[in-house]
Amino acid sequence: MRVLVTGGAGFIGSAVVRHLVLDKRYEVLNIDKLTYAGTLSSLKAIDGNSGYRFLQADICDGRSVSEAFENFRPDRVMHLAAESHVDRSITGAREFVETNVIGTFTMLECARAYWQTLSGAARDAFRFLHVSTDEVYGSLDDHGLFSETTPYDPSSPYSASKAASDHLAKAWARTYGMPVVVSNCSNNYGPYHFPEKLIPLVIVNALHGNPLPVYGSGDNIRDWLYVEDHARALDIIAERGRIGETYNVGGRNERRNIDVVRSICGLMDHLRPVNRPHESLIRYVTDRPGHDARYAIDATKLETELGWKASHDFDAGIEKTVRWYLDNEWWWAPLRKGYAGERLGLTLAGATP
């Protein structure tokens, strides 16, 4: 099996690549632009593996992508490359539209051109998995779950760009008959997560005794999914998902943001005790514009139809994650040189036109 993965140096993408190369023994071509959030150190475990190849390229560059298809001749595409941080999208939406919308369009067109050259079993077996987020569905109240039929209602430039890319992927399936499958996931956490996101930011700030910023009252709720569980799910969806269908991927681990932060503080008190509780570092800050109240995924379709289930509950996953960051400063310390943990997306100052 030959799989072309985009964004394979990012957080979720690197987990997918490690899983495909180490666990499935697939041949993988990783296409990544290597933006601030993409680092090849996340793939140290497969460095030199004969089944792994890397191409530094922008997915908006149709010539580079077309050549990659022609030279690698994939059986499957797993498209994860995206700008993904909501806060950054508030003050720099253009990059999100370019990468998430134009980049997805380019990938779909290059994949379609390649797929049309295939015949017989190779053409029938080809799949294009477009990986997206539950944020396209907007915000939930205290009840209910996002299902695959929930209407789209994105709140941020990030989620709007991902919603647009989802619609493109589904349109290419309907209009051109391309073998496309779409997945929408809840919030991921785990190793190799760039330290701008909530969980790694809190861990690293707590380690250094820095303030732990919590937006608003901290009551916003997210469904947390351990990244390695997600990687397994994506492989299963790409392999067995029905063409034209959407599959939601969730961990069934709803937590308020403040409770996530407090869980990390408790683990830090145990693993790296200091002279005061780490909770004393919590600081409530002005809420993020357009901050959705609650996300929660109904993963029943994926669980019943394809037989996937998350193997990590939140308590086990968060302890595993905290321990990983404490043991792997070699990975995140260089990244902090370019991003020191400052608040992002607070105002529109500096927004790109």
N, C-alpha and C positions, 0 to 999 in steps of 0.2 A: 504494500500500500504506500502510495506516494501522496503526501499531503502538503499543500501550500498553505502556510499560516501567515496572516498579516498581523503586525503588532506583537510579534512573538518575543520581543525584548521588554514588553510591558508587564504589569502585574499579573493579570489573568492570562495573557498570552504566553508568558514564560512558563506558567504552571501547565498550560496545555502542551507546549512544546516538550517540556520535561516528561510529561506523562506519555506522549506519543512515542518519543525516542526511547525512553528507559523502560517503560512498562509494556508498550505495544510493539516495540521494535519496528516502527514504521520509518520510512525515509521522509524527512521533513525539510522543506525549504522555508526559512523564516525571512519574510520581508519586513523590514522595520526602518523607519526614518531616523531613529535614535534621537527623539526630542528629549527634553529634560527628564521625562518620566520613563524613558526607555534606556535600559542599561544592560550591556552584555554580561555584566557580572552576575546577573540573575540566572544565567545559563552556564555558569561555571561547571556544574555537574555533568554537562554533556560536551564540554570543550574537547575537541579532538575526536569526538564520536564519528565513525564513518557514515552513520545514517543521518547526519545533520549538516545542513548547509545554511549559510547566512548571506543575505543580500541587503546592503544598505540602500534603500530607495524610498522615494515618496510615492504613496499609492495614487496621488494625483498625476503622476508622470506616466501617461499611457504607454509611451515607448518602452520604458523600463519594465513595466508590468507585463506588457505583451511579450517581450523577449524572455521574461521569467517563465511565462506559461509555455512558450515554445521550447525552451531549453530544458525545463524540468519535467514537463508533461505530467502534471498531477492527475491523480484519480479523484481528488477531493480538495475543496477549498474551505478553509475555516477563517472567516474574515472578522478579526477582532480589532484591527487598527482604528483608533479613535482618540480624539481629545475628550477627556472624561471628567475633569474636575469642575463641578458646578460653579464654585467661587470664581475660578479663572474665566468661565464663560460670561460672567456678569460684566467684567471689564474688558474682555477681549473676544467678543462673539465671532468675529470674522474667521479666526483660525478654526473654530468649531464648525462653521458652515463649510469652509474649504475642505477640511479633512473628512468630516463625517458625512457630508452630502456629496460634494464633488468627488471625494476619494471613493466613496461607495459606488457612485455612478461609474467611475472609471474602472473599478474592479469588476462590476457587473458586465460592462461592455467588453472588457478584455476576456473575461471568462466566457461570455457568450460567443465571441469570435473563435475562441479555442474549442469550445464544446461543439460548435458546428462543424469542425474539422474531424471530429471523432465519428466512429461508426460502430455498429454492432454492440458487443458487450461493453466496450469501453464507454460508448455514448450512454448506454442504459445505466451504467454504474456511477457515472459522474454526479457529484453533489456539490452544491454551494451553500454553506451554512453562514448565515448572517447573524452575528452575535450582538444583542442589544440589551436594553435595560428596562426595569419596571417603571422607571421615572417617566416613560412616555405616557403612562396611564394617568398621571397627575396625582392627586391626593385623595386619601380615604378618610372617612370619619372614624368613629370608634368601632364601627362594625363592618363586616364584609371583607372580601379578599379580591385581589386582582385575578381575573381569569383571562384566558386567551381571547375572549370576546368582549372584554371591557373596552369601552370607547376610549380613544386617545384624547388626552387633555393635558399636554405638557405645560409646565410652568416656567422653566428656565430656558435660556438660549441653548444650553447643553441638551436638555431633554427634547426641545423642539428640533434640534439638528438630528438627534437620534430617531425621532418620530419620522422625520422626512426620509431618512435612510431606510427605515423599515418599509415605508410605503414604496420606495423605489424597488427594493428587493422583491416585494410581493407583486408589484406591477410587472417586473421582468419575468416572474413565474407565469402570470396570467396572459400577458401579451405575447411573449416569445416562447412560452412552454419550457423555460429554463428550469432545471431541477433544483429549485431553491427551497431551503428550510430556514425558518427564523426562530431564534430563541430570545427570551426576555428574562433577565435574572434580577434577583434582589441584591442588596449590598454585600459585596465580597469582603473578606478579611483573611489574613494569614501572612505567611512569609513573603518577603520581597515586595512589600507594598510601599510605594513612594510616601515619604513621611509628611505629606501635606494633608493626607486623609485622616479622619478622626482617630482611628485606633492607633496607627503607628505614630501619629503626632503626639497623642497623649502619652504613649509609652516612652518615647524619647524625651519629651519635655519633663515627664516625671522623673526620669533617670537623672536629668540635669538640675532638678529642683526649680524648673521654670513654670510659669503659670499654665494652667490647663483651661483653655477657653471653651466655654459651653454656650452655644447660641441660645438666646432668649431664656426660657425657663428650663430648657433641657427636656421638655416633654415630647418632642418629636420622636416618633416611633419608626424603627426600621426592622426589616426581617433580615437577619444576618446569615450568610452562607459562606462556609469555609472554602477557600479558593480551590483546594485540591478536589473537593466534592464537585465543584462546578466544572473543573477540567474533565472529570470522568463523565459528567452529564453531557458535556458538549461532544465528546467523542461518541457517546451512545446516540445522541440526536443526529449527528452527521452520518452515522452508520445505518441507523434504523428508522430515523424519523420519516414521516410521510411527506412526499413532495407537496409544497404549497402550504404546509401546516406551520403553525406557531406552537412552541412549547415553552411554558413558563418554568423557570428553575428557581426554587426557593428552599431555604433551610428550615422553615417552620420554627424560627427562633426570633420572635418579636421581642424587642427591648427598647425602652426609652433611651435616648442618648445619654441622659444623666446617669442612668443605671449602668450603661456600658462603661462610662468613665469611672464610676465608683467600683465596678468590678476590677478594672485595671488597677485602680489605687489599692484595693485590697490585696491583689497579687503582688504589687510592688512593695507593700508593707511587709509581706512575708518573704519575698525573694531578695529585696534590696532595702532592708529597713534603715530608716534615718531617725533623727531625733524628734520627728513629729509625723502625724499621719499624712499620707500623700493627698488625702482629700482636702487638706488645708490649702492646696495649690489651685483648687477649682475657682475659676472666675467666670461669672455670668456676663456675657457681652451682648451688644446689640445684635438682634437676630438678622439672619441673612435675608435679603429681599426675595420674595416669592418662595419662602421655605415651606415645602409641603409638610403637612401635619403627620401623615402616617402612610407607610407602604407595607403591604403584606401580600405575599404571593400564594396562590392556590396552585400547588404543583401536582395535583391529582392526575392530570392527563399524562404527564411525564412518568409519574410513579406507576400508574396502572397499565398504560399502553406500552412503555418501553422498559419498565422494571427497575428504574433508578430510584434510589433513596439516599438522602444525605447520611453520611456515617459519623458526622461530628455534631453533637449538641453544643450550644453556645459555651457552656461552662468549660467543657473539655477543650474546645477550639480556642477560646480566649487564653486559657493558661498555656496551651501549646504555642500560641502566637507570642505572648509576652516573653516566654522563655527563649524563643527563637531570636527576638530582637536583643535580648540581654546577651546572648551567646554569639551574635553575629554583627558586632559593631563594624567589622571590616567592610560589610556591605553598605550600611546606611550612613556611616560617618562621612565618606566622601560626598554623598548627596547633600548633606546638610551644609556643605560649604557654599553651595549655590542657592539653598533654601534653608533659612535659619529657623523656620517655624512661625513666621509672621502671619498675621491674619490676612486673608485674601478676599477680594470681592465685596468689601464693606461699602464702598461708594462707587460712583461712576467716574471718579477722577482718573484720568489716564486712559479712558476707554478709547479703543481704536476705532477710527471711522470706517 
